[in-house]
Amino acid sequence: MAKVATKVAVSIPDDLYRAIEKIRKIRGKSRSAVMQEALRHWLHDQAQVALVREYEAGYRRRPESQREVKAAEAAAVRLLSGDDW
C-alpha cells in the first residue's frame, strides 16, 4: 500500500528559497525531500529541547548536594589530568 502524503503550501523569504534551491539541485534532492528532512530535524530538536527542560525542572526540584558537586569536581580533575581510575 502506498504511503499517504499531504500537500502543503508554505511561504519562505526569497533569499532562503534561492539558497535551498542552489543546494538541493547540487545534491539532487527534490523540494519535498529537503522539506521533509528539515522538518524531521526540527522535530528532533524540539524533542531535545523538551528533554533539556525536563532535566532542568528536575534539577530545580532536587539540586545537587555540596557533596555531589565536590565528587564531580574531583572526578573531572582526575579525568582531565589523565589519571587512571
N, C-alpha and C positions, 0 to 999 in steps of 0.2 A: 504494500500500500504506500502511495506517495505521501511525503510529508506535506502538511498544510502550511502555507505561508500567508502572511498578511501584508499587503502593500501599504506603505506609509509614505506620505509626502512630508518632507521637512524643509525648512529654510535655513541656510547657513550663509555666513558672510562670503562675499566673492573671493577674498584672499584665501580663506580656508578651503573653499571649493577648488581653486586653482592648485593649491599645494597638494590636496588629496588626489586630484586628477593626475598630476605630474607623477607622483609616487606610485599610484595604483597602476598606471599604464606601464611604468618600468617593471613593476612586479608581476604584471599580467593578471591582476585581480579585477573582478567586477566591482561595481559600486556597492552592490548588495553584500558581497563578501567582506569588503572593507568596513561597511557599517555594522555588520554582524560581529566582526572581530572587535571593533571599537566598543560596541555595546556590551560584549562579554567582558572585556577588560574593565569597563566602568562598573558593571555588576560585581565583579570580583573585588574591585577597590571598595565598593560600598560595603561588601561583606567584611572586608578587613577593617574598615572604619568602625563598623558595629562591634567587632571583637575588641578593638582598642578601647572603645567607650565602655564596654562591659568590664574589661580589665581595670580601667581607671576607676570605675564605680566600686568594684570590689576592693581596690586598694584604699579608696576613701573610707569604705566601711571598716577595713581592718588593715591599717598601715603596718609596715614592718616595725618590729621592735628594735630598740637600740642594739640588742644582742645580734639580731639578724643582720643589721647593717654592718656591724663590725666583722661578722663572719664573711659576708660578701666582699667587703674591702680586703680582708686577709686573703681570700681565695683569688681575687683579682691581682693582688700583688704577686702571689705565687705564680699565677698563670703568666703574667707579663714578664716576670723575672726568668721564666723558663725552668723553674724548679720542678722536679718530678713530684708527683703526689705520693 
